[in-house]
Amino acid sequence: MSIAKFIAAVLVSGSISLSARADDWPQFRGPNRDGISRETGWLTQWPAQGLKVLWKQPVGRGYSNVAIANGRVFTLGLVSKDALKKTAEETVTCLDEASGKVLWQFSYAGFQDRSFPGSRSTPTVDGKVVYVYGQHGGLFCLECETGKVVWQKSMVKDLGAQNVTYGYAASPLLVDDLVIVPARILGNKVPKELSVKPASNALLLAFKKRTGEEVWRMYHDSYQLGGGYYACPTACVINGKPTLVYHTGNACFGLEPTTGKPLWEHVFSDDDLQTKKGRRGITAQEPAVLGNRIVCCIHPDNSVGLGVCLEVNGDQVKEVWRDKLLDNYSCDYILWKGHVFGIQHNDAASRIGPLYCFEVATGKKKWEQKDAGGTFTLVDGKFLAFTGEQLILSEASVDGYKELARSQKLFSPDELAFRYSDRIAPVLSNGRIYCRSQSGIVVCLDVRGK
């Protein structure tokens, strides 16, 4: 997404549409990468007998969401290659949007992580090509029509990057003519002329999206567990300046998109990161940006964390408020009408909810609601949440929670053989809702209005 297009999209999303509108969902978290759909005219009065299932399709195990563009659905999944499930391939699957028919698949080596097995990232569609980032740091540019490789880059084999705990999980970010992904390349693995400290490492890299040629690297000390490998930056404009806001797990940076040079930084304290306990900080989120304020989440480990609101003025950054309730370990925030909505979602607390609403200007909690679903999407003034078994439709409001409907259970027990499906956000595109089980089944539901 270009910065100019980003500004235009923000203006469009704030306007009122009086007619029905369908919209593609070409990347992680949607057209503007903010978890918000611009679709209107879809079915919000859900029938008592349940939503109509158009199709189901197995795509391999994982957390990858779907990207929809030009009548095609793209996703990633880990597919076992032997009966004992000791070897697996990460597989890109392209489906027909209307029928769910497999149009093509492209596979490469994957791995069976014992804690959280499955693919992580979501493909990013750009016109006639789709970009995919694998667990082992393989970046692929594929033809949408055929799955043929246009170019590919292995961060490990080509650039000397390390494999990281749980595997790379960031979904490729496009900014102007660049494709951006994280990779851990230690200081002693880079050319001497770059004058990089041996203790530091490359953490974020940008490539020309048409050729795969490297353009820039951003360096910052990070660690195998956590350090920014699970999410990309947020492309935005802060104080009139195009900016990439990048949360590394132990710090938050503002970067110049064309060069990767830091514009400002905010390093979290040792107490926040619990360094005395040997922890370093984990993040699996893309920061939420409203004006010159940034909401991000600090996690010393995979249990206890907190949400922090930062304010940027020039090259200076200060913390303006924090709250432990905005403990979004594995799902992103959504900003709406000056408020931030989030799910307290970690490995120690309940895996589903509660849902919170905070005012960004003051940090004041406006409301909270238990049993409101897991990861969620905002569509036309309504929240669409997925519990891992069923959808919940609720009114988007800064005043309180109002549930409107619940769907039938969308998967059989066999299709929900593994937990954590509630970490995969529902997608609404062109009158269809897509949900995925961690076991690897995508279901497509018909919510096309009259």
C-alpha positions in Angstrom: 0.0 0.0 0.0 1.4 3.4 -0.9 1.2 6.2 1.8 -1.0 8.2 -0.6 -3.4 5.3 -1.0 -3.3 4.8 2.8 -4.4 8.4 3.4 -7.1 8.2 0.8 -8.4 4.9 2.3 -8.6 6.5 5.7 -10.7 9.4 4.3 -13.0 6.9 2.5 -13.5 4.7 5.5 -14.7 7.8 7.5 -17.4 8.6 4.9 -20.9 7.3 4.9 -22.1 5.0 2.2 -25.7 4.9 1.3 -25.5 1.9 -1.0 -24.4 -1.7 -0.7 -20.7 -2.2 -1.2 -18.7 -5.4 -1.7 -14.9 -5.4 -1.1 -11.9 -7.7 -1.5 -9.8 -8.6 1.4 -6.3 -8.8 -0.2 -4.1 -9.1 2.9 -3.8 -9.7 6.6 -6.4 -7.6 8.4 -8.0 -6.3 5.2 -7.6 -3.6 2.6 -6.2 -1.0 5.0 -4.5 -3.6 7.3 -6.6 -2.4 10.3 -9.1 -5.2 10.8 -11.9 -3.1 9.3 -14.0 -4.0 6.3 -15.7 -1.3 4.1 -18.4 -3.8 3.1 -22.1 -2.8 3.4 -25.4 -4.4 2.6 -24.6 -7.8 4.0 -27.0 -10.0 6.0 -27.1 -8.9 9.7 -30.4 -10.6 10.5 -29.2 -14.1 11.0 -31.7 -16.9 10.5 -32.6 -19.1 13.4 -31.6 -22.3 11.5 -28.1 -20.9 11.0 -26.0 -19.3 8.3 -25.9 -20.9 4.9 -22.6 -22.9 4.3 -21.4 -22.4 0.7 -18.4 -24.7 1.0 -15.7 -26.2 3.2 -12.2 -27.0 2.1 -9.1 -28.5 3.9 -6.0 -26.4 3.4 -3.5 -27.7 6.0 -3.0 -26.9 9.7 -2.3 -23.5 11.0 -3.3 -19.9 11.9 -3.0 -18.3 8.5 -6.0 -16.2 7.6 -7.4 -15.9 4.1 -6.7 -13.2 1.5 -9.4 -12.6 -1.1 -8.9 -10.8 -4.5 -10.3 -11.1 -8.0 -12.5 -14.1 -7.2 -9.7 -16.1 -5.6 -9.0 -17.1 -2.0 -5.4 -17.6 -0.8 -4.1 -19.1 2.4 -1.3 -21.2 4.0 -1.4 -24.5 5.7 1.0 -27.2 7.0 0.4 -30.5 5.3 1.9 -33.8 6.7 3.8 -35.8 4.1 3.9 -39.2 6.0 1.6 -41.3 8.1 3.7 -40.6 11.3 3.5 -36.8 10.6 7.2 -36.4 11.1 7.7 -34.4 7.9 5.5 -31.6 6.6 5.3 -29.1 3.8 4.0 -25.5 4.1 1.5 -25.2 1.3 0.0 -22.1 -0.4 -3.6 -23.0 -1.5 -5.5 -20.9 -4.1 -9.3 -21.5 -4.1 -12.1 -20.4 -6.3 -14.1 -17.8 -4.2 -17.5 -19.1 -5.4 -17.1 -22.9 -5.1 -14.1 -23.5 -2.9 -12.5 -25.6 -5.6 -8.6 -25.8 -5.4 -7.2 -24.0 -8.4 -3.5 -24.6 -7.5 -1.1 -25.3 -4.7 2.5 -24.4 -4.1 4.6 -26.2 -1.4 8.0 -25.9 0.3 9.6 -27.3 3.4 7.8 -26.6 6.7 8.3 -27.9 10.3 6.1 -29.4 13.0 6.5 -27.1 16.0 5.4 -29.1 19.0 3.8 -26.1 20.9 1.9 -24.4 18.1 2.1 -26.5 14.9 0.9 -25.0 11.7 1.4 -22.1 9.3 1.4 -18.6 10.7 1.4 -15.8 8.2 -1.3 -14.7 5.7 -0.6 -14.1 1.9 -0.6 -10.6 0.5 -2.1 -10.1 -2.9 -0.9 -7.3 -5.2 -2.6 -7.3 -8.6 -1.4 -10.3 -10.5 1.0 -11.6 -7.9 0.7 -12.8 -4.3 3.5 -12.6 -1.6 4.0 -15.4 0.9 6.3 -15.6 3.9 7.1 -19.0 5.4 8.0 -20.3 8.8 11.6 -20.8 7.7 12.0 -17.3 6.3 11.2 -18.1 2.7 9.8 -15.1 0.9 8.0 -16.0 -2.4 6.4 -13.9 -5.1 3.9 -16.1 -7.0 1.6 -15.6 -10.0 -2.0 -15.4 -8.8 -3.2 -17.2 -11.9 -0.9 -20.2 -11.8 1.2 -20.3 -8.6 4.3 -20.0 -10.7 7.3 -18.5 -8.8 8.2 -15.0 -10.1 11.0 -14.7 -7.6 12.0 -16.1 -4.2 14.3 -15.3 -1.4 15.5 -17.5 1.5 16.4 -15.5 4.5 18.4 -18.4 5.9 20.2 -19.8 2.8 20.6 -16.5 0.9 21.1 -14.0 3.7 22.4 -16.0 6.6 19.3 -15.5 8.8 18.5 -17.7 11.8 15.4 -19.8 12.2 13.5 -18.5 15.2 11.4 -20.0 18.0 8.0 -20.9 16.6 9.0 -19.8 13.1 8.5 -16.5 11.3 4.8 -15.4 11.4 4.7 -11.9 9.9 2.4 -11.4 6.9 4.3 -9.5 4.1 3.7 -5.7 4.1 3.6 -3.8 0.9 4.5 -0.1 1.0 4.9 1.7 -2.4 7.3 -0.6 -4.4 8.6 -2.4 -1.4 7.7 -5.7 0.3 8.8 -5.8 4.0 9.3 -8.7 6.3 11.3 -9.4 9.5 14.4 -11.7 9.7 17.0 -12.3 12.4 20.5 -11.8 10.8 23.3 -11.5 13.4 25.8 -8.7 13.2 28.7 -11.1 12.4 26.8 -12.4 9.3 26.7 -9.0 7.5 29.4 -7.3 5.4 32.0 -5.4 7.4 31.4 -2.2 5.5 28.0 -1.9 7.1 29.8 -1.3 10.5 27.2 -3.2 12.5 28.0 -4.2 16.1 28.5 -7.9 16.5 25.9 -8.0 19.2 23.2 -6.4 17.1 21.2 -8.0 14.4 19.1 -7.1 11.3 15.5 -7.3 12.3 13.5 -5.9 9.4 14.2 -6.0 5.7 12.7 -4.4 2.6 12.9 -5.8 -1.0 11.8 -4.4 -4.3 8.5 -6.1 -4.8 9.0 -6.8 -8.5 12.4 -8.3 -8.4 13.2 -9.3 -4.8 16.3 -7.1 -4.7 17.2 -6.0 -1.2 16.7 -2.2 -0.5 17.3 -1.7 3.2 17.8 -3.4 6.6 16.9 -2.1 10.0 19.1 -3.2 12.9 18.2 -3.6 16.6 19.1 -6.0 19.3 16.5 -8.8 19.5 16.1 -12.4 20.6 15.1 -15.7 19.1 11.9 -15.7 21.2 9.7 -12.8 20.6 11.8 -10.1 19.1 9.5 -8.8 16.3 9.5 -11.9 14.1 5.8 -12.5 14.4 4.4 -9.2 13.0 5.2 -6.5 10.5 5.1 -2.7 11.0 2.1 -0.5 10.6 2.2 1.9 7.7 0.8 5.3 8.6 1.3 9.0 8.7 2.3 10.6 12.0 2.6 14.4 12.3 2.5 14.7 8.5 5.4 12.2 8.0 5.1 8.8 6.4 6.1 6.3 9.0 6.4 2.6 9.7 5.6 1.9 13.4 7.4 -1.3 14.4 7.1 -3.1 17.7 10.1 -5.3 18.3 9.1 -6.9 21.6 11.5 -4.8 23.6 11.0 -1.4 21.8 8.8 0.6 19.5 10.3 2.3 16.5 9.2 4.9 13.9 11.0 4.2 10.6 11.3 6.0 7.3 9.5 3.7 4.8 11.9 4.3 1.9 15.2 3.8 3.8 14.3 2.0 7.1 16.1 4.7 9.1 14.8 5.3 12.6 12.8 8.5 13.1 12.2 7.9 16.8 12.3 5.1 19.3 10.8 4.1 22.7 12.6 1.3 24.6 10.6 -0.5 27.2 12.1 -0.7 30.7 13.8 -3.8 32.2 10.9 -4.0 34.7 8.4 -4.1 31.9 10.4 -6.8 30.1 11.3 -8.6 33.3 14.9 -8.9 32.3 16.0 -10.0 35.8 13.9 -13.1 35.3 15.7 -13.8 32.0 12.8 -12.6 29.8 13.2 -10.2 26.8 9.8 -9.3 25.5 7.4 -10.9 23.0 5.0 -9.3 20.5 2.8 -10.8 17.9 0.9 -7.6 17.0 1.0 -4.8 14.5 0.6 -1.5 16.5 -2.6 0.5 16.2 -2.1 4.2 15.3 -4.5 7.1 15.8 -3.1 10.5 15.0 0.2 10.7 16.9 -0.8 8.0 19.4 0.2 4.4 19.2 -1.3 1.5 21.1 0.8 -1.6 21.4 1.2 -4.6 23.8 4.2 -5.6 25.9 4.6 -9.3 26.9 7.5 -10.3 29.0 6.5 -13.9 28.2 3.4 -15.7 26.9 1.2 -15.1 30.0 1.2 -11.6 31.7 1.3 -8.5 29.6 -0.1 -5.0 29.3 -1.3 -2.5 26.7 0.6 0.8 26.4 -0.3 4.1 24.7 2.6 6.2 23.3 2.5 9.7 22.0 4.9 11.0 19.3 5.9 14.6 18.9 8.8 15.2 16.5 11.5 12.7 17.4 10.3 12.5 21.0 8.1 9.7 22.4 6.4 9.4 25.7 4.1 7.0 27.4 0.7 8.6 28.2 -1.2 5.6 29.7 -1.2 1.8 30.2 -3.6 -0.8 31.3 -3.1 -4.5 32.0 -6.5 -5.4 30.7 -5.4 -4.6 27.1 -3.3 -7.8 27.3 -3.7 -8.8 23.6 -1.1 -11.5 23.3 -2.1 -13.0 19.9 -4.8 -10.7 18.4 -4.6 -7.1 17.2 -6.4 -4.1 18.4 -9.2 -2.3 16.4 -9.5 1.5 16.5 -13.0 3.0 16.0 -14.4 6.5 16.9 -11.4 7.5 19.0 -11.5 4.2 21.0 -9.4 1.1 21.0 -11.0 -2.4 21.3 -9.1 -5.4 22.4 -9.4 -9.0 23.6 -7.5 -10.0 26.7 -6.0 -13.1 25.2 -3.0 -14.9 26.5 -1.8 -18.4 27.5 -2.6 -17.9 31.3 -5.9 -16.2 31.2 -9.1 -17.3 29.4 -8.3 -17.9 25.8 -11.6 -16.2 24.8 -12.2 -12.6 25.9 -13.1 -10.5 27.7 -13.6 -7.7 25.1 -12.6 -4.2 26.3 -13.2 -0.7 25.1 -10.8 2.1 26.1 -10.8 5.8 25.1 -7.5 6.5 23.4 -7.3 10.1 24.5 -7.5 9.3 28.2 -7.0 5.6 28.7 -10.3 5.4 30.4 -12.0 2.0 30.2 -15.5 2.5 28.9 -16.8 -1.1 29.2 -15.9 -4.8 29.2 -17.8 -7.9 28.3 -17.0 -11.6 29.0 -17.9 -14.3 26.5 -17.8 -11.9 23.6 -15.8 -14.1 21.3 -12.1 -14.4 20.3 -10.4 -12.5 17.5 -12.7 -10.1 15.7 -13.3 -7.8 12.7 -15.2 -4.6 12.3 -17.7 -4.4 9.5 -20.1 -1.5 8.9 -20.5 -0.6 12.6 -20.6 -4.2 13.8 -18.1 -6.5 15.4 -17.8 -10.0 13.9 -16.0 -12.3 16.4 -15.0 -15.9 16.2 -14.9 -18.1 19.3 -13.2 -21.0 17.5 -16.6 -22.7 17.2 -19.1 -20.1 16.3 -19.5 -16.5 15.1 -20.8 -13.7 17.4 -22.3 -10.5 15.9 -22.4 -7.5 18.1 -23.0 -3.7 17.8 -19.9 -1.6 17.7 -20.4 0.9 20.4 -18.3 3.0 22.8 -21.1 2.9 25.4 -21.6 -0.8 26.0 -21.8 -4.3 24.6 -24.9 -5.3 22.6 -25.0 -8.8 21.2 -27.1 -9.2 18.0 -26.7 -12.8 17.0 -24.8 -16.1 17.2 -24.2 -18.5 14.4 -24.5 -22.3 14.6 -21.4 -24.3 15.4 -19.3 -24.1 12.2 -17.1 -27.2 12.6 -17.5 -30.8 13.6 -15.5 -32.2 16.5 -13.0 -33.7 14.1 -12.5 -30.4 12.4 -11.7 -28.9 15.8 -9.3 -31.5 16.9 -6.8 -28.8 17.9 -7.2 -25.7 20.1 -6.5 -22.1 19.4 -8.9 -21.6 16.5 -10.2 -18.5 18.3 -6.9 -16.8 17.4 -7.9 -16.7 13.7 -10.1 -13.7 12.9 -13.2 -14.0 10.7 -13.1 -12.4 7.3 -16.0 -10.8 5.5 -15.5 -10.2 1.8 -18.0 -9.9 -1.1 -20.9 -11.1 0.9 -19.1 -14.1 2.3 -17.7 -14.8 5.8 -14.6 -17.0 6.1 -13.7 -18.8 9.3 -10.8 -21.3 9.8 -10.1 -24.0 12.3 -6.6 -24.5 13.5 -6.9 -28.1 12.3 -7.0 -26.7 8.7 -10.6 -26.4 7.5 -11.8 -23.2 5.9 -15.6 -22.7 5.9 -17.3 -20.1 3.6 -20.7 -18.7 4.7 -23.2 -16.8 2.6 -24.3 -13.5 4.1 -25.1 -11.7 0.8 -28.0 -9.3 1.5 -31.1 -8.9 -0.7 
